[in-house]
Amino acid sequence: MTIFNVPLLLFATKQSLMDQVMTQLFDDTFAGIHQPALFDYALMVPYFVLLAILSVFGLHRFEILWRYHRNKHKLGYPPAAEFARLPHVTIQLPIYNEQYVIEQLVEAVSKMDYPRELLQIQVLDDSTDETTVVCARVVARYRALGLPIELLHRTNRHGYKAGALEEGLKTATGEFVAIFDADFLPPSDFLMRTVHHFTDDKVGVVQTRWGYTNRDFNLLTEVQALLLDGHFVLEHGSRYARGDFFNFNGTAGILRVSMIRDAGGWQHDTLTEDSDLSYRAQMKGWRFVYLPDVVCPSELPVEMYGFQTQQFRWAKGLTQVAKKLLPQLLRSDVPRHAKIQTVLHLVPNVSYPMMIGVSALMLPVMIVRFYMGWFEFLMLDVPIITACFISLIAFYCGAQRELHPKTWKRSILFIPALMAMGVALTFINTKAFFEAIFGVQSGFVRTAKYAIQGKTKVVEKSRKYKRPSGILPWLEIAAGCYFVFAVLWAVDSYQFLCIPFLMIFVCGYFWAGFTTLFEEYRGQWKAAAKAVPMETVKAD
């Protein structure tokens, strides 16, 4: 055989292998032998029912995208009028054990382009560590420079953030109150670009868009930015432009004090006091304004478990708000389209326990479909895949195209990681959902922020606020191993179309589990390494 025959041999071998794969892929040998039994349907029916319900949320993403493009011309309008005399404004800065970011926050607020005689700045400190000392020092320094700033320190955390905000309102002098979490850096023109919208007496809140100071820190922050951009660009934009309800995000916004009191004040029976107040206020007729062109930079969580606990708080809080307010909303005379959008905003965390159900059923269903002749099920798979996965790609890439029309295609590279991140949240958000449904109380767990200045410094700072992750990462690793076995079975049974979806689960669970363990124990490993004395070995 000459060397010129080698390409022909390789081509023939490749063609033979492809023929074998295609034969196995569409082989219905077992379809006539195995007849569907009750057990088979007991697996298949709940599996496809769960997927069908999950696809509803996917179709909703298509609707949001469509409504955004239909109504986006209504965004960005200036206020109908301006105040002839600027109103008094109180700026509230709720703080809890945030020693690394408090100084940059106060510095940003001190540069606010607004008459100082019309400002009151409250640092609402609930800290239990040396953050209190840092706050006192920062407040004293800026007060000496003429900034109208005061420190309000509570010796208890009653009501958590909602309690701190309510306490601050007791001495607030402003007609309006702007709120910034500790890691935010509001632009100097924030008040001048937002306050004039309150010349409309019906406006209760003006919400601005979040930006990110550390978007490119690691893969986790890149994915979070995609998730939040989808929320702020498309969800908020679509709902506001159409006149539906949307929520104040707890920070980077300004509220009318009389609206807060009219809606019942800050209440702390949910973990998302901002969404709770938002829907109570809008049901009473108050109107919210969204300004996507006003951007407040903030810091994204850089550690996996910190991100997961933040998502836990948001998932549990939204479910608590749904349980608390949806019965009242559905009985009200609110327009039907607003009711539908509110329901779809408050209940999607039910998808996480459904995802666990789908995960558990996936391998048994693959086995049953193999022996039943699975090709005919494509008529079910294709629309579900379109609703669940194609909608996700269109949604988040669509948000990036609006924000970054020249570079948005770069976001496509992060879509697989975004899907894996959704998988990584299934266990912790399932816990959040059921705790909310069954009324299990839990404290407000803050998300540690570090004023990012380099990865090494973050590692050192994170040791102070490290929280144990418990059994969670081990459950995630076990789930990842289960899906590795599913991938191997798919390869062995020539179900190659399943492998990309199975790999999303493998990557998501392993990413969450192993990253959490690494972040949790790396400090201990370094400390142990430093404690071991170096021995000098002399050569003979």
MOJO-V927913 format. One record per residue. N is the residue number from 1. RES is the residue in three letters. SS is DSSP state (@ for helix, = for strand, . for the rest). NEAR is the number of other ideal C-beta (glycine too) atoms within 10 Angstrom. Layout:
# MOJO-V927913
{{N & RES & SS & NEAR} {N & RES & SS & NEAR}}
This chain:
# MOJO-V927913
{{1 & MET & . & 7} {2 & THR & . & 5} {3 & ILE & @ & 6} {4 & PHE & @ & 7} {5 & ASN & @ & 10} {6 & VAL & @ & 10} {7 & PRO & @ & 9} {8 & LEU & @ & 10} {9 & LEU & @ & 10} {10 & LEU & @ & 10} {11 & PHE & @ & 10} {12 & ALA & @ & 11} {13 & THR & @ & 10} {14 & LYS & @ & 10} {15 & GLN & @ & 10} {16 & SER & @ & 10} {17 & LEU & @ & 10} {18 & MET & @ & 10} {19 & ASP & @ & 10} {20 & GLN & @ & 11} {21 & VAL & @ & 12} {22 & MET & @ & 11} {23 & THR & @ & 11} {24 & GLN & @ & 13} {25 & LEU & @ & 14} {26 & PHE & . & 11} {27 & ASP & . & 13} {28 & ASP & . & 12} {29 & THR & . & 11} {30 & PHE & . & 12} {31 & ALA & . & 15} {32 & GLY & . & 8} {33 & ILE & . & 10} {34 & HIS & . & 14} {35 & GLN & . & 9} {36 & PRO & . & 11} {37 & ALA & . & 9} {38 & LEU & @ & 6} {39 & PHE & @ & 10} {40 & ASP & @ & 18} {41 & TYR & @ & 11} {42 & ALA & @ & 13} {43 & LEU & @ & 15} {44 & MET & @ & 19} {45 & VAL & @ & 10} {46 & PRO & @ & 15} {47 & TYR & @ & 20} {48 & PHE & @ & 17} {49 & VAL & @ & 12} {50 & LEU & @ & 18} {51 & LEU & @ & 22} {52 & ALA & @ & 14} {53 & ILE & @ & 13} {54 & LEU & @ & 19} {55 & SER & @ & 18} {56 & VAL & @ & 13} {57 & PHE & @ & 18} {58 & GLY & @ & 22} {59 & LEU & @ & 14} {60 & HIS & @ & 19} {61 & ARG & @ & 22} {62 & PHE & @ & 15} {63 & GLU & @ & 14} {64 & ILE & @ & 23} {65 & LEU & @ & 20} {66 & TRP & @ & 11} {67 & ARG & @ & 19} {68 & TYR & @ & 24} {69 & HIS & @ & 14} {70 & ARG & @ & 12} {71 & ASN & @ & 16} {72 & LYS & @ & 16} {73 & HIS & @ & 9} {74 & LYS & @ & 12} {75 & LEU & . & 17} {76 & GLY & . & 13} {77 & TYR & . & 10} {78 & PRO & . & 10} {79 & PRO & . & 18} {80 & ALA & . & 10} {81 & ALA & . & 10} {82 & GLU & . & 12} {83 & PHE & . & 11} {84 & ALA & . & 6} {85 & ARG & . & 5} {86 & LEU & . & 15} {87 & PRO & . & 15} {88 & HIS & . & 15} {89 & VAL & = & 25} {90 & THR & = & 23} {91 & ILE & = & 25} {92 & GLN & = & 23} {93 & LEU & = & 28} {94 & PRO & = & 25} {95 & ILE & = & 27} {96 & TYR & . & 21} {97 & ASN & . & 18} {98 & GLU & . & 26} {99 & GLN & . & 22} {100 & TYR & . & 23} {101 & VAL & . & 23} {102 & ILE & @ & 23} {103 & GLU & @ & 16} {104 & GLN & @ & 17} {105 & LEU & @ & 23} {106 & VAL & @ & 21} {107 & GLU & @ & 12} {108 & ALA & @ & 18} {109 & VAL & @ & 23} {110 & SER & @ & 18} {111 & LYS & . & 13} {112 & MET & . & 21} {113 & ASP & . & 11} {114 & TYR & . & 17} {115 & PRO & . & 11} {116 & ARG & @ & 12} {117 & GLU & @ & 8} {118 & LEU & @ & 17} {119 & LEU & = & 21} {120 & GLN & = & 19} {121 & ILE & = & 24} {122 & GLN & = & 27} {123 & VAL & = & 25} {124 & LEU & = & 23} {125 & ASP & = & 25} {126 & ASP & . & 25} {127 & SER & . & 20} {128 & THR & . & 12} {129 & ASP & . & 13} {130 & GLU & . & 11} {131 & THR & @ & 20} {132 & THR & @ & 17} {133 & VAL & @ & 11} {134 & VAL & @ & 19} {135 & CYS & @ & 24} {136 & ALA & @ & 14} {137 & ARG & @ & 12} {138 & VAL & @ & 21} {139 & VAL & @ & 23} {140 & ALA & @ & 11} {141 & ARG & @ & 14} {142 & TYR & @ & 19} {143 & ARG & @ & 14} {144 & ALA & @ & 8} {145 & LEU & . & 8} {146 & GLY & . & 9} {147 & LEU & . & 18} {148 & PRO & . & 16} {149 & ILE & = & 22} {150 & GLU & = & 14} {151 & LEU & = & 18} {152 & LEU & = & 19} {153 & HIS & = & 15} {154 & ARG & . & 16} {155 & THR & . & 7} {156 & ASN & . & 8} {157 & ARG & . & 16} {158 & HIS & . & 13} {159 & GLY & . & 19} {160 & TYR & @ & 18} {161 & LYS & @ & 25} {162 & ALA & @ & 24} {163 & GLY & @ & 21} {164 & ALA & @ & 26} {165 & LEU & @ & 26} {166 & GLU & @ & 18} {167 & GLU & @ & 20} {168 & GLY & @ & 23} {169 & LEU & @ & 18} {170 & LYS & . & 7} {171 & THR & . & 11} {172 & ALA & . & 20} {173 & THR & . & 13} {174 & GLY & . & 21} {175 & GLU & . & 15} {176 & PHE & = & 23} {177 & VAL & = & 21} {178 & ALA & = & 27} {179 & ILE & = & 24} {180 & PHE & . & 23} {181 & ASP & . & 23} {182 & ALA & . & 27} {183 & ASP & . & 25} {184 & PHE & . & 24} {185 & LEU & = & 20} {186 & PRO & . & 24} {187 & PRO & . & 18} {188 & SER & . & 13} {189 & ASP & . & 13} {190 & PHE & @ & 28} {191 & LEU & @ & 23} {192 & MET & @ & 14} {193 & ARG & @ & 17} {194 & THR & @ & 24} {195 & VAL & @ & 22} {196 & HIS & @ & 18} {197 & HIS & @ & 20} {198 & PHE & @ & 23} {199 & THR & @ & 14} {200 & ASP & . & 13} {201 & ASP & . & 10} {202 & LYS & . & 11} {203 & VAL & = & 19} {204 & GLY & = & 27} {205 & VAL & = & 28} {206 & VAL & = & 26} {207 & GLN & = & 27} {208 & THR & = & 26} {209 & ARG & = & 21} {210 & TRP & = & 19} {211 & GLY & = & 19} {212 & TYR & = & 18} {213 & THR & . & 17} {214 & ASN & . & 22} {215 & ARG & . & 16} {216 & ASP & . & 9} {217 & PHE & . & 20} {218 & ASN & . & 17} {219 & LEU & @ & 14} {220 & LEU & @ & 20} {221 & THR & @ & 20} {222 & GLU & @ & 19} {223 & VAL & @ & 24} {224 & GLN & @ & 23} {225 & ALA & @ & 22} {226 & LEU & @ & 21} {227 & LEU & @ & 16} {228 & LEU & @ & 19} {229 & ASP & @ & 23} {230 & GLY & @ & 22} {231 & HIS & @ & 17} {232 & PHE & @ & 22} {233 & VAL & @ & 23} {234 & LEU & @ & 22} {235 & GLU & @ & 22} {236 & HIS & @ & 23} {237 & GLY & @ & 26} {238 & SER & @ & 23} {239 & ARG & @ & 23} {240 & TYR & @ & 22} {241 & ALA & @ & 19} {242 & ARG & @ & 17} {243 & GLY & . & 13} {244 & ASP & . & 20} {245 & PHE & . & 21} {246 & PHE & . & 26} {247 & ASN & . & 26} {248 & PHE & . & 25} {249 & ASN & . & 23} {250 & GLY & . & 22} {251 & THR & . & 23} {252 & ALA & . & 28} {253 & GLY & = & 26} {254 & ILE & = & 26} {255 & LEU & = & 28} {256 & ARG & = & 22} {257 & VAL & @ & 18} {258 & SER & @ & 13} {259 & MET & @ & 23} {260 & ILE & @ & 22} {261 & ARG & @ & 11} {262 & ASP & @ & 15} {263 & ALA & . & 21} {264 & GLY & . & 12} {265 & GLY & . & 14} {266 & TRP & . & 21} {267 & GLN & . & 16} {268 & HIS & . & 18} {269 & ASP & . & 12} {270 & THR & . & 22} {271 & LEU & . & 28} {272 & THR & . & 24} {273 & GLU & @ & 25} {274 & ASP & @ & 23} {275 & SER & @ & 24} {276 & ASP & @ & 26} {277 & LEU & @ & 27} {278 & SER & @ & 28} {279 & TYR & @ & 25} {280 & ARG & @ & 22} {281 & ALA & @ & 23} {282 & GLN & @ & 24} {283 & MET & @ & 18} {284 & LYS & . & 13} {285 & GLY & . & 11} {286 & TRP & . & 21} {287 & ARG & = & 16} {288 & PHE & = & 23} {289 & VAL & = & 20} {290 & TYR & = & 21} {291 & LEU & = & 23} {292 & PRO & = & 19} {293 & ASP & = & 9} {294 & VAL & = & 20} {295 & VAL & = & 18} {296 & CYS & = & 20} {297 & PRO & = & 17} {298 & SER & = & 22} {299 & GLU & . & 24} {300 & LEU & . & 26} {301 & PRO & . & 22} {302 & VAL & . & 22} {303 & GLU & . & 23} {304 & MET & @ & 25} {305 & TYR & @ & 23} {306 & GLY & @ & 24} {307 & PHE & @ & 24} {308 & GLN & @ & 25} {309 & THR & @ & 21} {310 & GLN & @ & 17} {311 & GLN & @ & 22} {312 & PHE & @ & 22} {313 & ARG & @ & 19} {314 & TRP & @ & 17} {315 & ALA & @ & 25} {316 & LYS & @ & 25} {317 & GLY & @ & 22} {318 & LEU & @ & 24} {319 & THR & @ & 25} {320 & GLN & @ & 22} {321 & VAL & @ & 27} {322 & ALA & @ & 24} {323 & LYS & @ & 15} {324 & LYS & @ & 18} {325 & LEU & @ & 20} {326 & LEU & @ & 16} {327 & PRO & @ & 10} {328 & GLN & @ & 12} {329 & LEU & @ & 20} {330 & LEU & @ & 11} {331 & ARG & @ & 9} {332 & SER & . & 13} {333 & ASP & . & 5} {334 & VAL & . & 18} {335 & PRO & . & 12} {336 & ARG & @ & 7} {337 & HIS & @ & 12} {338 & ALA & @ & 19} {339 & LYS & @ & 17} {340 & ILE & @ & 13} {341 & GLN & @ & 23} {342 & THR & @ & 26} {343 & VAL & @ & 14} {344 & LEU & @ & 15} {345 & HIS & @ & 21} {346 & LEU & @ & 23} {347 & VAL & . & 16} {348 & PRO & . & 17} {349 & ASN & . & 22} {350 & VAL & @ & 18} {351 & SER & @ & 21} {352 & TYR & @ & 22} {353 & PRO & @ & 18} {354 & MET & @ & 19} {355 & MET & @ & 20} {356 & ILE & @ & 15} {357 & GLY & @ & 16} {358 & VAL & @ & 20} {359 & SER & @ & 18} {360 & ALA & @ & 13} {361 & LEU & @ & 19} {362 & MET & @ & 18} {363 & LEU & @ & 18} {364 & PRO & @ & 16} {365 & VAL & @ & 21} {366 & MET & @ & 17} {367 & ILE & @ & 16} {368 & VAL & @ & 21} {369 & ARG & @ & 21} {370 & PHE & @ & 19} {371 & TYR & @ & 16} {372 & MET & @ & 19} {373 & GLY & . & 17} {374 & TRP & @ & 23} {375 & PHE & @ & 14} {376 & GLU & @ & 11} {377 & PHE & @ & 14} {378 & LEU & @ & 11} {379 & MET & @ & 8} {380 & LEU & @ & 14} {381 & ASP & @ & 16} {382 & VAL & @ & 11} {383 & PRO & @ & 16} {384 & ILE & @ & 15} {385 & ILE & @ & 17} {386 & THR & @ & 15} {387 & ALA & @ & 21} {388 & CYS & @ & 21} {389 & PHE & @ & 17} {390 & ILE & @ & 15} {391 & SER & @ & 21} {392 & LEU & @ & 18} {393 & ILE & @ & 16} {394 & ALA & @ & 16} {395 & PHE & @ & 21} {396 & TYR & @ & 25} {397 & CYS & @ & 19} {398 & GLY & @ & 21} {399 & ALA & @ & 26} {400 & GLN & @ & 21} {401 & ARG & @ & 16} {402 & GLU & @ & 16} {403 & LEU & @ & 17} {404 & HIS & . & 13} {405 & PRO & . & 8} {406 & LYS & . & 7} {407 & THR & . & 10} {408 & TRP & @ & 15} {409 & LYS & @ & 11} {410 & ARG & @ & 12} {411 & SER & @ & 22} {412 & ILE & @ & 12} {413 & LEU & @ & 9} {414 & PHE & @ & 18} {415 & ILE & @ & 16} {416 & PRO & @ & 16} {417 & ALA & @ & 18} {418 & LEU & @ & 20} {419 & MET & @ & 23} {420 & ALA & @ & 21} {421 & MET & @ & 25} {422 & GLY & @ & 17} {423 & VAL & @ & 24} {424 & ALA & @ & 30} {425 & LEU & . & 20} {426 & THR & @ & 24} {427 & PHE & @ & 24} {428 & ILE & @ & 23} {429 & ASN & @ & 25} {430 & THR & @ & 21} {431 & LYS & @ & 18} {432 & ALA & @ & 28} {433 & PHE & @ & 22} {434 & PHE & @ & 14} {435 & GLU & @ & 18} {436 & ALA & @ & 23} {437 & ILE & @ & 16} {438 & PHE & . & 7} {439 & GLY & . & 8} {440 & VAL & . & 11} {441 & GLN & . & 7} {442 & SER & . & 13} {443 & GLY & . & 9} {444 & PHE & . & 18} {445 & VAL & . & 15} {446 & ARG & . & 23} {447 & THR & . & 20} {448 & ALA & . & 25} {449 & LYS & . & 24} {450 & TYR & . & 25} {451 & ALA & . & 21} {452 & ILE & . & 19} {453 & GLN & . & 11} {454 & GLY & . & 10} {455 & LYS & @ & 10} {456 & THR & @ & 8} {457 & LYS & @ & 13} {458 & VAL & @ & 19} {459 & VAL & @ & 16} {460 & GLU & @ & 12} {461 & LYS & @ & 17} {462 & SER & @ & 18} {463 & ARG & . & 12} {464 & LYS & . & 14} {465 & TYR & . & 18} {466 & LYS & . & 17} {467 & ARG & . & 12} {468 & PRO & . & 7} {469 & SER & . & 20} {470 & GLY & . & 10} {471 & ILE & . & 9} {472 & LEU & @ & 20} {473 & PRO & @ & 24} {474 & TRP & @ & 13} {475 & LEU & @ & 16} {476 & GLU & @ & 28} {477 & ILE & @ & 17} {478 & ALA & @ & 12} {479 & ALA & @ & 24} {480 & GLY & @ & 21} {481 & CYS & @ & 14} {482 & TYR & @ & 16} {483 & PHE & @ & 24} {484 & VAL & @ & 16} {485 & PHE & @ & 12} {486 & ALA & @ & 24} {487 & VAL & @ & 19} {488 & LEU & @ & 12} {489 & TRP & @ & 16} {490 & ALA & @ & 22} {491 & VAL & @ & 13} {492 & ASP & @ & 9} {493 & SER & . & 17} {494 & TYR & . & 16} {495 & GLN & . & 20} {496 & PHE & @ & 12} {497 & LEU & @ & 14} {498 & CYS & @ & 21} {499 & ILE & @ & 15} {500 & PRO & @ & 12} {501 & PHE & @ & 18} {502 & LEU & @ & 22} {503 & MET & @ & 18} {504 & ILE & @ & 20} {505 & PHE & @ & 25} {506 & VAL & @ & 21} {507 & CYS & @ & 19} {508 & GLY & @ & 25} {509 & TYR & @ & 27} {510 & PHE & @ & 21} {511 & TRP & @ & 21} {512 & ALA & @ & 30} {513 & GLY & @ & 24} {514 & PHE & @ & 15} {515 & THR & @ & 20} {516 & THR & @ & 24} {517 & LEU & @ & 18} {518 & PHE & @ & 13} {519 & GLU & @ & 19} {520 & GLU & @ & 18} {521 & TYR & @ & 12} {522 & ARG & @ & 14} {523 & GLY & @ & 15} {524 & GLN & @ & 11} {525 & TRP & @ & 10} {526 & LYS & @ & 13} {527 & ALA & @ & 10} {528 & ALA & @ & 10} {529 & ALA & @ & 8} {530 & LYS & @ & 8} {531 & ALA & @ & 7} {532 & VAL & . & 7} {533 & PRO & . & 6} {534 & MET & . & 5} {535 & GLU & . & 5} {536 & THR & . & 5} {537 & VAL & . & 5} {538 & LYS & . & 4} {539 & ALA & . & 3} {540 & ASP & . & 2}}
